[in-house]
């Protein structure tokens, strides 16, 4: 079973490296946003696999925090693509 965990960790780490390349060299902003979201998912997967390899439950809070931050980052970038600003200072609606 440990061989499966290590193999999965290597595969997800390679995917992480490829997504990092896409984040840096992406041709469009939308590609970079998708790569950032997938980086968050792969980072959560790496931490979860390390937690299973080590055999501890202490990383669950880190996984939850990374998931929340990944979601907030993706939502902020999506709003930036749509409107051009993240925080709208105009209170007139």
PDB file of N, CA, C and O in Angstrom, chain B, residues numbered from 101:
ATOM      1  N   UNK B 101       0.816  -1.192   0.000  1.00  0.00           N
ATOM      2  CA  UNK B 101       0.000   0.000   0.000  1.00  0.00           C
ATOM      3  C   UNK B 101       0.865   1.264   0.000  1.00  0.00           C
ATOM      4  O   UNK B 101       0.499   2.268  -0.610  1.00  0.00           O
ATOM      5  N   UNK B 102       2.000   1.213   0.677  1.00  0.00           N
ATOM      6  CA  UNK B 102       2.874   2.384   0.717  1.00  0.00           C
ATOM      7  C   UNK B 102       3.446   2.700  -0.666  1.00  0.00           C
ATOM      8  O   UNK B 102       3.689   3.864  -0.987  1.00  0.00           O
ATOM      9  N   UNK B 103       3.659   1.668  -1.480  1.00  0.00           N
ATOM     10  CA  UNK B 103       4.160   1.893  -2.834  1.00  0.00           C
ATOM     11  C   UNK B 103       3.145   2.699  -3.642  1.00  0.00           C
ATOM     12  O   UNK B 103       3.519   3.567  -4.431  1.00  0.00           O
ATOM     13  N   UNK B 104       1.874   2.410  -3.442  1.00  0.00           N
ATOM     14  CA  UNK B 104       0.820   3.157  -4.122  1.00  0.00           C
ATOM     15  C   UNK B 104       0.832   4.619  -3.694  1.00  0.00           C
ATOM     16  O   UNK B 104       0.688   5.505  -4.537  1.00  0.00           O
ATOM     17  N   UNK B 105       1.001   4.890  -2.402  1.00  0.00           N
ATOM     18  CA  UNK B 105       1.048   6.265  -1.912  1.00  0.00           C
ATOM     19  C   UNK B 105       2.239   7.024  -2.492  1.00  0.00           C
ATOM     20  O   UNK B 105       2.096   8.166  -2.927  1.00  0.00           O
ATOM     21  N   UNK B 106       3.410   6.392  -2.500  1.00  0.00           N
ATOM     22  CA  UNK B 106       4.604   7.040  -3.027  1.00  0.00           C
ATOM     23  C   UNK B 106       4.491   7.280  -4.531  1.00  0.00           C
ATOM     24  O   UNK B 106       4.906   8.327  -5.028  1.00  0.00           O
ATOM     25  N   UNK B 107       3.931   6.315  -5.253  1.00  0.00           N
ATOM     26  CA  UNK B 107       3.736   6.483  -6.692  1.00  0.00           C
ATOM     27  C   UNK B 107       2.767   7.626  -6.975  1.00  0.00           C
ATOM     28  O   UNK B 107       2.995   8.438  -7.872  1.00  0.00           O
ATOM     29  N   UNK B 108       1.698   7.679  -6.210  1.00  0.00           N
ATOM     30  CA  UNK B 108       0.726   8.769  -6.367  1.00  0.00           C
ATOM     31  C   UNK B 108       1.355  10.110  -6.044  1.00  0.00           C
ATOM     32  O   UNK B 108       1.081  11.105  -6.716  1.00  0.00           O
ATOM     33  N   UNK B 109       2.195  10.146  -5.020  1.00  0.00           N
ATOM     34  CA  UNK B 109       2.865  11.388  -4.652  1.00  0.00           C
ATOM     35  C   UNK B 109       3.794  11.871  -5.766  1.00  0.00           C
ATOM     36  O   UNK B 109       3.863  13.068  -6.047  1.00  0.00           O
ATOM     37  N   UNK B 110       4.496  10.950  -6.391  1.00  0.00           N
ATOM     38  CA  UNK B 110       5.393  11.317  -7.493  1.00  0.00           C
ATOM     39  C   UNK B 110       4.596  11.843  -8.687  1.00  0.00           C
ATOM     40  O   UNK B 110       4.983  12.835  -9.305  1.00  0.00           O
ATOM     41  N   UNK B 111       3.493  11.185  -9.010  1.00  0.00           N
ATOM     42  CA  UNK B 111       2.665  11.614 -10.141  1.00  0.00           C
ATOM     43  C   UNK B 111       2.053  12.989  -9.890  1.00  0.00           C
ATOM     44  O   UNK B 111       2.055  13.846 -10.774  1.00  0.00           O
ATOM     45  N   UNK B 112       1.530  13.195  -8.685  1.00  0.00           N
ATOM     46  CA  UNK B 112       0.923  14.493  -8.363  1.00  0.00           C
ATOM     47  C   UNK B 112       1.990  15.585  -8.311  1.00  0.00           C
ATOM     48  O   UNK B 112       1.721  16.725  -8.689  1.00  0.00           O
ATOM     49  N   UNK B 113       3.188  15.256  -7.854  1.00  0.00           N
ATOM     50  CA  UNK B 113       4.276  16.238  -7.835  1.00  0.00           C
ATOM     51  C   UNK B 113       4.696  16.634  -9.253  1.00  0.00           C
ATOM     52  O   UNK B 113       4.995  17.801  -9.509  1.00  0.00           O
ATOM     53  N   UNK B 114       4.721  15.677 -10.163  1.00  0.00           N
ATOM     54  CA  UNK B 114       5.023  15.998 -11.571  1.00  0.00           C
ATOM     55  C   UNK B 114       3.926  16.881 -12.167  1.00  0.00           C
ATOM     56  O   UNK B 114       4.217  17.815 -12.914  1.00  0.00           O
ATOM     57  N   UNK B 115       2.679  16.590 -11.840  1.00  0.00           N
ATOM     58  CA  UNK B 115       1.576  17.431 -12.298  1.00  0.00           C
ATOM     59  C   UNK B 115       1.679  18.829 -11.703  1.00  0.00           C
ATOM     60  O   UNK B 115       1.367  19.815 -12.371  1.00  0.00           O
ATOM     61  N   UNK B 116       2.114  18.919 -10.448  1.00  0.00           N
ATOM     62  CA  UNK B 116       2.306  20.208  -9.798  1.00  0.00           C
ATOM     63  C   UNK B 116       3.349  21.034 -10.542  1.00  0.00           C
ATOM     64  O   UNK B 116       3.165  22.233 -10.757  1.00  0.00           O
ATOM     65  N   UNK B 117       4.445  20.387 -10.935  1.00  0.00           N
ATOM     66  CA  UNK B 117       5.501  21.088 -11.674  1.00  0.00           C
ATOM     67  C   UNK B 117       4.993  21.560 -13.035  1.00  0.00           C
ATOM     68  O   UNK B 117       5.306  22.672 -13.461  1.00  0.00           O
ATOM     69  N   UNK B 118       4.217  20.728 -13.714  1.00  0.00           N
ATOM     70  CA  UNK B 118       3.665  21.119 -15.017  1.00  0.00           C
ATOM     71  C   UNK B 118       2.674  22.280 -14.870  1.00  0.00           C
ATOM     72  O   UNK B 118       2.643  23.183 -15.705  1.00  0.00           O
ATOM     73  N   UNK B 119       1.875  22.252 -13.814  1.00  0.00           N
ATOM     74  CA  UNK B 119       0.932  23.352 -13.584  1.00  0.00           C
ATOM     75  C   UNK B 119       1.647  24.631 -13.206  1.00  0.00           C
ATOM     76  O   UNK B 119       1.201  25.721 -13.566  1.00  0.00           O
ATOM     77  N   UNK B 120       2.737  24.518 -12.493  1.00  0.00           N
ATOM     78  CA  UNK B 120       3.526  25.694 -12.157  1.00  0.00           C
ATOM     79  C   UNK B 120       4.107  26.334 -13.418  1.00  0.00           C
ATOM     80  O   UNK B 120       4.158  27.558 -13.536  1.00  0.00           O
ATOM     81  N   UNK B 121       4.538  25.504 -14.345  1.00  0.00           N
ATOM     82  CA  UNK B 121       5.016  26.010 -15.634  1.00  0.00           C
ATOM     83  C   UNK B 121       3.883  26.723 -16.383  1.00  0.00           C
ATOM     84  O   UNK B 121       4.093  27.788 -16.962  1.00  0.00           O
ATOM     85  N   UNK B 122       2.685  26.131 -16.369  1.00  0.00           N
ATOM     86  CA  UNK B 122       1.537  26.744 -17.056  1.00  0.00           C
ATOM     87  C   UNK B 122       1.153  28.055 -16.384  1.00  0.00           C
ATOM     88  O   UNK B 122       0.723  28.991 -17.059  1.00  0.00           O
ATOM     89  N   UNK B 123       1.301  28.137 -15.068  1.00  0.00           N
ATOM     90  CA  UNK B 123       0.985  29.366 -14.357  1.00  0.00           C
ATOM     91  C   UNK B 123       1.941  30.489 -14.755  1.00  0.00           C
ATOM     92  O   UNK B 123       1.531  31.643 -14.877  1.00  0.00           O
ATOM     93  N   UNK B 124       3.201  30.153 -14.956  1.00  0.00           N
ATOM     94  CA  UNK B 124       4.192  31.169 -15.294  1.00  0.00           C
ATOM     95  C   UNK B 124       4.135  31.534 -16.779  1.00  0.00           C
ATOM     96  O   UNK B 124       4.190  32.716 -17.119  1.00  0.00           O
ATOM     97  N   UNK B 125       4.027  30.551 -17.662  1.00  0.00           N
ATOM     98  CA  UNK B 125       4.120  30.785 -19.095  1.00  0.00           C
ATOM     99  C   UNK B 125       2.779  30.757 -19.819  1.00  0.00           C
ATOM    100  O   UNK B 125       2.742  30.739 -21.050  1.00  0.00           O
ATOM    101  N   UNK B 126       1.678  30.752 -19.070  1.00  0.00           N
ATOM    102  CA  UNK B 126       0.368  30.638 -19.704  1.00  0.00           C
ATOM    103  C   UNK B 126       0.128  31.708 -20.747  1.00  0.00           C
ATOM    104  O   UNK B 126       0.476  32.867 -20.524  1.00  0.00           O
ATOM    105  N   UNK B 127      -0.455  31.355 -21.879  1.00  0.00           N
ATOM    106  CA  UNK B 127      -0.653  32.363 -22.931  1.00  0.00           C
ATOM    107  C   UNK B 127      -1.718  33.404 -22.564  1.00  0.00           C
ATOM    108  O   UNK B 127      -1.619  34.556 -22.985  1.00  0.00           O
ATOM    109  N   UNK B 128      -2.714  33.020 -21.802  1.00  0.00           N
ATOM    110  CA  UNK B 128      -3.764  33.974 -21.437  1.00  0.00           C
ATOM    111  C   UNK B 128      -3.946  33.987 -19.923  1.00  0.00           C
ATOM    112  O   UNK B 128      -3.455  33.112 -19.211  1.00  0.00           O
ATOM    113  N   UNK B 129      -4.659  34.994 -19.455  1.00  0.00           N
ATOM    114  CA  UNK B 129      -4.932  35.101 -18.030  1.00  0.00           C
ATOM    115  C   UNK B 129      -5.858  33.975 -17.565  1.00  0.00           C
ATOM    116  O   UNK B 129      -5.723  33.476 -16.448  1.00  0.00           O
ATOM    117  N   UNK B 130      -6.789  33.584 -18.419  1.00  0.00           N
ATOM    118  CA  UNK B 130      -7.703  32.495 -18.052  1.00  0.00           C
ATOM    119  C   UNK B 130      -6.938  31.183 -17.838  1.00  0.00           C
ATOM    120  O   UNK B 130      -7.259  30.417 -16.929  1.00  0.00           O
ATOM    121  N   UNK B 131      -5.928  30.929 -18.675  1.00  0.00           N
ATOM    122  CA  UNK B 131      -5.107  29.738 -18.484  1.00  0.00           C
ATOM    123  C   UNK B 131      -4.376  29.781 -17.152  1.00  0.00           C
ATOM    124  O   UNK B 131      -4.226  28.760 -16.481  1.00  0.00           O
ATOM    125  N   UNK B 132      -3.929  30.956 -16.780  1.00  0.00           N
ATOM    126  CA  UNK B 132      -3.231  31.098 -15.503  1.00  0.00           C
ATOM    127  C   UNK B 132      -4.172  30.882 -14.326  1.00  0.00           C
ATOM    128  O   UNK B 132      -3.771  30.303 -13.317  1.00  0.00           O
ATOM    129  N   UNK B 133      -5.413  31.337 -14.440  1.00  0.00           N
ATOM    130  CA  UNK B 133      -6.390  31.140 -13.366  1.00  0.00           C
ATOM    131  C   UNK B 133      -6.715  29.664 -13.203  1.00  0.00           C
ATOM    132  O   UNK B 133      -6.792  29.162 -12.081  1.00  0.00           O
ATOM    133  N   UNK B 134      -6.903  28.975 -14.305  1.00  0.00           N
ATOM    134  CA  UNK B 134      -7.187  27.537 -14.241  1.00  0.00           C
ATOM    135  C   UNK B 134      -5.989  26.787 -13.658  1.00  0.00           C
ATOM    136  O   UNK B 134      -6.159  25.860 -12.867  1.00  0.00           O
ATOM    137  N   UNK B 135      -4.782  27.190 -14.049  1.00  0.00           N
ATOM    138  CA  UNK B 135      -3.583  26.559 -13.502  1.00  0.00           C
ATOM    139  C   UNK B 135      -3.458  26.820 -12.009  1.00  0.00           C
ATOM    140  O   UNK B 135      -3.054  25.933 -11.257  1.00  0.00           O
ATOM    141  N   UNK B 136      -3.800  28.031 -11.570  1.00  0.00           N
ATOM    142  CA  UNK B 136      -3.745  28.350 -10.145  1.00  0.00           C
ATOM    143  C   UNK B 136      -4.736  27.512  -9.355  1.00  0.00           C
ATOM    144  O   UNK B 136      -4.413  27.023  -8.272  1.00  0.00           O
ATOM    145  N   UNK B 137      -5.935  27.344  -9.887  1.00  0.00           N
ATOM    146  CA  UNK B 137      -6.931  26.515  -9.213  1.00  0.00           C
ATOM    147  C   UNK B 137      -6.472  25.060  -9.151  1.00  0.00           C
ATOM    148  O   UNK B 137      -6.615  24.409  -8.117  1.00  0.00           O
ATOM    149  N   UNK B 138      -5.931  24.556 -10.236  1.00  0.00           N
ATOM    150  CA  UNK B 138      -5.438  23.181 -10.245  1.00  0.00           C
ATOM    151  C   UNK B 138      -4.219  23.016  -9.347  1.00  0.00           C
ATOM    152  O   UNK B 138      -4.017  21.944  -8.776  1.00  0.00           O
ATOM    153  N   UNK B 139      -3.399  24.065  -9.212  1.00  0.00           N
ATOM    154  CA  UNK B 139      -2.277  24.021  -8.275  1.00  0.00           C
ATOM    155  C   UNK B 139      -2.775  23.874  -6.843  1.00  0.00           C
ATOM    156  O   UNK B 139      -2.189  23.137  -6.050  1.00  0.00           O
ATOM    157  N   UNK B 140      -3.845  24.568  -6.518  1.00  0.00           N
ATOM    158  CA  UNK B 140      -4.425  24.428  -5.178  1.00  0.00           C
ATOM    159  C   UNK B 140      -4.907  23.019  -4.912  1.00  0.00           C
ATOM    160  O   UNK B 140      -4.689  22.474  -3.830  1.00  0.00           O
ATOM    161  N   UNK B 141      -5.562  22.430  -5.898  1.00  0.00           N
ATOM    162  CA  UNK B 141      -6.049  21.057  -5.746  1.00  0.00           C
ATOM    163  C   UNK B 141      -4.891  20.076  -5.618  1.00  0.00           C
ATOM    164  O   UNK B 141      -4.933  19.165  -4.792  1.00  0.00           O
ATOM    165  N   UNK B 142      -3.851  20.264  -6.441  1.00  0.00           N
ATOM    166  CA  UNK B 142      -2.718  19.337  -6.362  1.00  0.00           C
ATOM    167  C   UNK B 142      -1.927  19.536  -5.071  1.00  0.00           C
ATOM    168  O   UNK B 142      -1.382  18.571  -4.535  1.00  0.00           O
ATOM    169  N   UNK B 143      -1.853  20.764  -4.562  1.00  0.00           N
ATOM    170  CA  UNK B 143      -1.174  20.989  -3.287  1.00  0.00           C
ATOM    171  C   UNK B 143      -1.925  20.329  -2.141  1.00  0.00           C
ATOM    172  O   UNK B 143      -1.307  19.750  -1.248  1.00  0.00           O
ATOM    173  N   UNK B 144      -3.235  20.410  -2.158  1.00  0.00           N
ATOM    174  CA  UNK B 144      -4.043  19.709  -1.151  1.00  0.00           C
ATOM    175  C   UNK B 144      -3.826  18.200  -1.268  1.00  0.00           C
ATOM    176  O   UNK B 144      -3.738  17.501  -0.258  1.00  0.00           O
ATOM    177  N   UNK B 145      -3.742  17.703  -2.497  1.00  0.00           N
ATOM    178  CA  UNK B 145      -3.501  16.271  -2.702  1.00  0.00           C
ATOM    179  C   UNK B 145      -2.136  15.845  -2.180  1.00  0.00           C
ATOM    180  O   UNK B 145      -2.002  14.774  -1.589  1.00  0.00           O
ATOM    181  N   UNK B 146      -1.123  16.678  -2.396  1.00  0.00           N
ATOM    182  CA  UNK B 146       0.216  16.361  -1.898  1.00  0.00           C
ATOM    183  C   UNK B 146       0.232  16.304  -0.376  1.00  0.00           C
ATOM    184  O   UNK B 146       0.804  15.384   0.208  1.00  0.00           O
ATOM    185  N   UNK B 147      -0.392  17.282   0.263  1.00  0.00           N
ATOM    186  CA  UNK B 147      -0.434  17.291   1.730  1.00  0.00           C
ATOM    187  C   UNK B 147      -1.223  16.093   2.253  1.00  0.00           C
ATOM    188  O   UNK B 147      -0.836  15.488   3.253  1.00  0.00           O
ATOM    189  N   UNK B 148      -2.327  15.747   1.587  1.00  0.00           N
ATOM    190  CA  UNK B 148      -3.111  14.583   2.006  1.00  0.00           C
ATOM    191  C   UNK B 148      -2.322  13.294   1.851  1.00  0.00           C
ATOM    192  O   UNK B 148      -2.375  12.430   2.726  1.00  0.00           O
ATOM    193  N   UNK B 149      -1.591  13.151   0.751  1.00  0.00           N
ATOM    194  CA  UNK B 149      -0.778  11.952   0.559  1.00  0.00           C
ATOM    195  C   UNK B 149       0.347  11.879   1.586  1.00  0.00           C
ATOM    196  O   UNK B 149       0.637  10.803   2.109  1.00  0.00           O
ATOM    197  N   UNK B 150       0.976  13.000   1.876  1.00  0.00           N
ATOM    198  CA  UNK B 150       2.007  13.001   2.914  1.00  0.00           C
ATOM    199  C   UNK B 150       1.426  12.652   4.272  1.00  0.00           C
ATOM    200  O   UNK B 150       2.069  11.970   5.069  1.00  0.00           O
ATOM    201  N   UNK B 151       0.220  13.114   4.537  1.00  0.00           N
ATOM    202  CA  UNK B 151      -0.451  12.774   5.790  1.00  0.00           C
ATOM    203  C   UNK B 151      -0.709  11.275   5.893  1.00  0.00           C
ATOM    204  O   UNK B 151      -0.560  10.684   6.962  1.00  0.00           O
ATOM    205  N   UNK B 152      -1.099  10.662   4.771  1.00  0.00           N
ATOM    206  CA  UNK B 152      -1.332   9.216   4.791  1.00  0.00           C
ATOM    207  C   UNK B 152      -0.035   8.440   4.896  1.00  0.00           C
ATOM    208  O   UNK B 152       0.005   7.392   5.542  1.00  0.00           O
ATOM    209  N   UNK B 153       1.033   8.934   4.270  1.00  0.00           N
ATOM    210  CA  UNK B 153       2.319   8.248   4.349  1.00  0.00           C
ATOM    211  C   UNK B 153       2.864   8.305   5.768  1.00  0.00           C
ATOM    212  O   UNK B 153       3.345   7.302   6.295  1.00  0.00           O
ATOM    213  N   UNK B 154       2.787   9.475   6.383  1.00  0.00           N
ATOM    214  CA  UNK B 154       3.290   9.624   7.744  1.00  0.00           C
ATOM    215  C   UNK B 154       2.370   8.928   8.740  1.00  0.00           C
ATOM    216  O   UNK B 154       2.826   8.421   9.765  1.00  0.00           O
ATOM    217  N   UNK B 155       1.086   8.903   8.440  1.00  0.00           N
ATOM    218  CA  UNK B 155       0.123   8.225   9.311  1.00  0.00           C
ATOM    219  C   UNK B 155      -0.387   9.111  10.431  1.00  0.00           C
ATOM    220  O   UNK B 155      -0.600   8.639  11.548  1.00  0.00           O
ATOM    221  N   UNK B 156      -0.585  10.389  10.144  1.00  0.00           N
ATOM    222  CA  UNK B 156      -1.066  11.331  11.145  1.00  0.00           C
ATOM    223  C   UNK B 156      -2.289  12.080  10.618  1.00  0.00           C
ATOM    224  O   UNK B 156      -2.515  12.163   9.411  1.00  0.00           O
ATOM    225  N   UNK B 157      -3.067  12.619  11.550  1.00  0.00           N
ATOM    226  CA  UNK B 157      -4.249  13.404  11.183  1.00  0.00           C
ATOM    227  C   UNK B 157      -4.035  14.895  11.433  1.00  0.00           C
ATOM    228  O   UNK B 157      -4.974  15.684  11.320  1.00  0.00           O
ATOM    229  N   UNK B 158      -2.815  15.282  11.770  1.00  0.00           N
ATOM    230  CA  UNK B 158      -2.542  16.671  12.106  1.00  0.00           C
ATOM    231  C   UNK B 158      -2.556  17.597  10.900  1.00  0.00           C
ATOM    232  O   UNK B 158      -2.633  18.814  11.066  1.00  0.00           O
ATOM    233  N   UNK B 159      -2.484  17.054   9.700  1.00  0.00           N
ATOM    234  CA  UNK B 159      -2.459  17.879   8.504  1.00  0.00           C
ATOM    235  C   UNK B 159      -3.854  18.226   7.994  1.00  0.00           C
ATOM    236  O   UNK B 159      -3.979  18.935   6.996  1.00  0.00           O
ATOM    237  N   UNK B 160      -4.895  17.748   8.650  1.00  0.00           N
ATOM    238  CA  UNK B 160      -6.252  18.008   8.167  1.00  0.00           C
ATOM    239  C   UNK B 160      -6.599  19.499   8.216  1.00  0.00           C
ATOM    240  O   UNK B 160      -7.287  20.005   7.330  1.00  0.00           O
ATOM    241  N   UNK B 161      -6.127  20.198   9.247  1.00  0.00           N
ATOM    242  CA  UNK B 161      -6.381  21.636   9.331  1.00  0.00           C
ATOM    243  C   UNK B 161      -5.645  22.382   8.218  1.00  0.00           C
ATOM    244  O   UNK B 161      -6.162  23.356   7.671  1.00  0.00           O
ATOM    245  N   UNK B 162      -4.445  21.924   7.888  1.00  0.00           N
ATOM    246  CA  UNK B 162      -3.686  22.543   6.797  1.00  0.00           C
ATOM    247  C   UNK B 162      -4.407  22.324   5.473  1.00  0.00           C
ATOM    248  O   UNK B 162      -4.470  23.229   4.641  1.00  0.00           O
ATOM    249  N   UNK B 163      -4.946  21.135   5.278  1.00  0.00           N
ATOM    250  CA  UNK B 163      -5.686  20.835   4.054  1.00  0.00           C
ATOM    251  C   UNK B 163      -6.918  21.738   3.939  1.00  0.00           C
ATOM    252  O   UNK B 163      -7.210  22.258   2.862  1.00  0.00           O
ATOM    253  N   UNK B 164      -7.632  21.920   5.042  1.00  0.00           N
ATOM    254  CA  UNK B 164      -8.810  22.787   5.037  1.00  0.00           C
ATOM    255  C   UNK B 164      -8.419  24.231   4.735  1.00  0.00           C
ATOM    256  O   UNK B 164      -9.090  24.898   3.947  1.00  0.00           O
ATOM    257  N   UNK B 165      -7.354  24.716   5.344  1.00  0.00           N
ATOM    258  CA  UNK B 165      -6.894  26.075   5.108  1.00  0.00           C
ATOM    259  C   UNK B 165      -6.459  26.278   3.658  1.00  0.00           C
ATOM    260  O   UNK B 165      -6.800  27.292   3.048  1.00  0.00           O
ATOM    261  N   UNK B 166      -5.713  25.332   3.103  1.00  0.00           N
ATOM    262  CA  UNK B 166      -5.290  25.433   1.706  1.00  0.00           C
ATOM    263  C   UNK B 166      -6.483  25.424   0.756  1.00  0.00           C
ATOM    264  O   UNK B 166      -6.484  26.143  -0.243  1.00  0.00           O
ATOM    265  N   UNK B 167      -7.484  24.626   1.057  1.00  0.00           N
ATOM    266  CA  UNK B 167      -8.684  24.579   0.209  1.00  0.00           C
ATOM    267  C   UNK B 167      -9.427  25.915   0.218  1.00  0.00           C
ATOM    268  O   UNK B 167      -9.866  26.395  -0.827  1.00  0.00           O
ATOM    269  N   UNK B 168      -9.563  26.508   1.401  1.00  0.00           N
ATOM    270  CA  UNK B 168     -10.259  27.793   1.498  1.00  0.00           C
ATOM    271  C   UNK B 168      -9.479  28.881   0.764  1.00  0.00           C
ATOM    272  O   UNK B 168     -10.064  29.674   0.026  1.00  0.00           O
ATOM    273  N   UNK B 169      -8.156  28.921   0.964  1.00  0.00           N
ATOM    274  CA  UNK B 169      -7.341  29.931   0.293  1.00  0.00           C
ATOM    275  C   UNK B 169      -7.344  29.746  -1.225  1.00  0.00           C
ATOM    276  O   UNK B 169      -7.342  30.728  -1.968  1.00  0.00           O
ATOM    277  N   UNK B 170      -7.349  28.516  -1.681  1.00  0.00           N
ATOM    278  CA  UNK B 170      -7.399  28.245  -3.114  1.00  0.00           C
ATOM    279  C   UNK B 170      -8.721  28.736  -3.709  1.00  0.00           C
ATOM    280  O   UNK B 170      -8.739  29.328  -4.789  1.00  0.00           O
ATOM    281  N   UNK B 171      -9.808  28.492  -3.012  1.00  0.00           N
ATOM    282  CA  UNK B 171     -11.108  28.953  -3.494  1.00  0.00           C
ATOM    283  C   UNK B 171     -11.180  30.473  -3.540  1.00  0.00           C
ATOM    284  O   UNK B 171     -11.667  31.040  -4.518  1.00  0.00           O
ATOM    285  N   UNK B 172     -10.701  31.137  -2.492  1.00  0.00           N
ATOM    286  CA  UNK B 172     -10.731  32.598  -2.456  1.00  0.00           C
ATOM    287  C   UNK B 172      -9.864  33.183  -3.564  1.00  0.00           C
ATOM    288  O   UNK B 172     -10.251  34.158  -4.209  1.00  0.00           O
ATOM    289  N   UNK B 173      -8.693  32.593  -3.787  1.00  0.00           N
ATOM    290  CA  UNK B 173      -7.818  33.072  -4.856  1.00  0.00           C
ATOM    291  C   UNK B 173      -8.442  32.914  -6.228  1.00  0.00           C
ATOM    292  O   UNK B 173      -8.347  33.814  -7.063  1.00  0.00           O
ATOM    293  N   UNK B 174      -9.080  31.781  -6.468  1.00  0.00           N
ATOM    294  CA  UNK B 174      -9.728  31.552  -7.756  1.00  0.00           C
ATOM    295  C   UNK B 174     -10.899  32.513  -7.959  1.00  0.00           C
ATOM    296  O   UNK B 174     -11.091  33.043  -9.053  1.00  0.00           O
ATOM    297  N   UNK B 175     -11.676  32.732  -6.905  1.00  0.00           N
ATOM    298  CA  UNK B 175     -12.801  33.666  -7.018  1.00  0.00           C
ATOM    299  C   UNK B 175     -12.314  35.091  -7.257  1.00  0.00           C
ATOM    300  O   UNK B 175     -12.930  35.829  -8.026  1.00  0.00           O
ATOM    301  N   UNK B 176     -11.212  35.494  -6.610  1.00  0.00           N
ATOM    302  CA  UNK B 176     -10.676  36.843  -6.800  1.00  0.00           C
ATOM    303  C   UNK B 176     -10.147  37.026  -8.216  1.00  0.00           C
ATOM    304  O   UNK B 176     -10.376  38.068  -8.831  1.00  0.00           O
ATOM    305  N   UNK B 177      -9.440  36.026  -8.741  1.00  0.00           N
ATOM    306  CA  UNK B 177      -8.939  36.140 -10.110  1.00  0.00           C
ATOM    307  C   UNK B 177     -10.075  36.139 -11.123  1.00  0.00           C
ATOM    308  O   UNK B 177     -10.004  36.846 -12.128  1.00  0.00           O
ATOM    309  N   UNK B 178     -11.115  35.362 -10.879  1.00  0.00           N
ATOM    310  CA  UNK B 178     -12.254  35.356 -11.789  1.00  0.00           C
ATOM    311  C   UNK B 178     -12.945  36.723 -11.803  1.00  0.00           C
ATOM    312  O   UNK B 178     -13.361  37.205 -12.856  1.00  0.00           O
ATOM    313  N   UNK B 179     -13.061  37.335 -10.629  1.00  0.00           N
ATOM    314  CA  UNK B 179     -13.650  38.678 -10.566  1.00  0.00           C
ATOM    315  C   UNK B 179     -12.751  39.691 -11.265  1.00  0.00           C
ATOM    316  O   UNK B 179     -13.243  40.610 -11.920  1.00  0.00           O
ATOM    317  N   UNK B 180     -11.443  39.530 -11.131  1.00  0.00           N
ATOM    318  CA  UNK B 180     -10.511  40.434 -11.802  1.00  0.00           C
ATOM    319  C   UNK B 180     -10.620  40.311 -13.316  1.00  0.00           C
ATOM    320  O   UNK B 180     -10.575  41.316 -14.026  1.00  0.00           O
ATOM    321  N   UNK B 181     -10.762  39.089 -13.814  1.00  0.00           N
ATOM    322  CA  UNK B 181     -10.919  38.896 -15.261  1.00  0.00           C
ATOM    323  C   UNK B 181     -12.225  39.518 -15.746  1.00  0.00           C
ATOM    324  O   UNK B 181     -12.273  40.119 -16.819  1.00  0.00           O
ATOM    325  N   UNK B 182     -13.284  39.369 -14.951  1.00  0.00           N
ATOM    326  CA  UNK B 182     -14.592  39.869 -15.370  1.00  0.00           C
ATOM    327  C   UNK B 182     -14.673  41.395 -15.333  1.00  0.00           C
ATOM    328  O   UNK B 182     -15.144  42.011 -16.289  1.00  0.00           O
ATOM    329  N   UNK B 183     -14.218  42.009 -14.239  1.00  0.00           N
ATOM    330  CA  UNK B 183     -14.418  43.448 -14.058  1.00  0.00           C
ATOM    331  C   UNK B 183     -13.150  44.285 -14.184  1.00  0.00           C
ATOM    332  O   UNK B 183     -13.234  45.490 -14.419  1.00  0.00           O
ATOM    333  N   UNK B 184     -11.993  43.678 -14.033  1.00  0.00           N
ATOM    334  CA  UNK B 184     -10.747  44.446 -14.091  1.00  0.00           C
ATOM    335  C   UNK B 184     -10.257  44.913 -12.738  1.00  0.00           C
ATOM    336  O   UNK B 184      -9.120  45.370 -12.621  1.00  0.00           O
ATOM    337  N   UNK B 185     -11.090  44.808 -11.708  1.00  0.00           N
ATOM    338  CA  UNK B 185     -10.693  45.145 -10.332  1.00  0.00           C
ATOM    339  C   UNK B 185     -11.201  44.050  -9.412  1.00  0.00           C
ATOM    340  O   UNK B 185     -12.169  43.356  -9.722  1.00  0.00           O
ATOM    341  N   UNK B 186     -10.536  43.907  -8.280  1.00  0.00           N
ATOM    342  CA  UNK B 186     -10.991  42.907  -7.310  1.00  0.00           C
ATOM    343  C   UNK B 186     -11.921  43.547  -6.290  1.00  0.00           C
ATOM    344  O   UNK B 186     -12.984  43.008  -5.985  1.00  0.00           O
ATOM    345  N   UNK B 187     -11.512  44.715  -5.757  1.00  0.00           N
ATOM    346  CA  UNK B 187     -12.328  45.433  -4.784  1.00  0.00           C
ATOM    347  C   UNK B 187     -12.950  46.637  -5.472  1.00  0.00           C
ATOM    348  O   UNK B 187     -12.245  47.505  -5.988  1.00  0.00           O
ATOM    349  N   UNK B 188     -14.266  46.683  -5.476  1.00  0.00           N
ATOM    350  CA  UNK B 188     -14.981  47.795  -6.091  1.00  0.00           C
ATOM    351  C   UNK B 188     -15.237  48.843  -5.017  1.00  0.00           C
ATOM    352  O   UNK B 188     -15.977  48.586  -4.067  1.00  0.00           O
ATOM    353  N   UNK B 189     -14.632  50.022  -5.155  1.00  0.00           N
ATOM    354  CA  UNK B 189     -14.754  51.095  -4.151  1.00  0.00           C
ATOM    355  C   UNK B 189     -16.002  51.929  -4.356  1.00  0.00           C
ATOM    356  O   UNK B 189     -16.313  52.760  -3.503  1.00  0.00           O
ATOM    357  N   UNK B 190     -16.717  51.750  -5.425  1.00  0.00           N
ATOM    358  CA  UNK B 190     -17.895  52.540  -5.719  1.00  0.00           C
ATOM    359  C   UNK B 190     -19.079  51.985  -4.919  1.00  0.00           C
ATOM    360  O   UNK B 190     -19.478  50.838  -5.123  1.00  0.00           O
ATOM    361  N   UNK B 191     -19.638  52.788  -4.016  1.00  0.00           N
ATOM    362  CA  UNK B 191     -20.748  52.353  -3.175  1.00  0.00           C
ATOM    363  C   UNK B 191     -22.101  52.743  -3.768  1.00  0.00           C
ATOM    364  O   UNK B 191     -23.136  52.430  -3.182  1.00  0.00           O
ATOM    365  N   UNK B 192     -22.115  53.412  -4.904  1.00  0.00           N
ATOM    366  CA  UNK B 192     -23.377  53.817  -5.543  1.00  0.00           C
ATOM    367  C   UNK B 192     -23.910  52.658  -6.376  1.00  0.00           C
ATOM    368  O   UNK B 192     -23.294  52.278  -7.371  1.00  0.00           O
ATOM    369  N   UNK B 193     -25.026  52.105  -5.988  1.00  0.00           N
ATOM    370  CA  UNK B 193     -25.639  51.012  -6.750  1.00  0.00           C
ATOM    371  C   UNK B 193     -27.120  51.173  -6.817  1.00  0.00           C
ATOM    372  O   UNK B 193     -27.804  50.346  -7.419  1.00  0.00           O
TER     373      UNK B 193
END
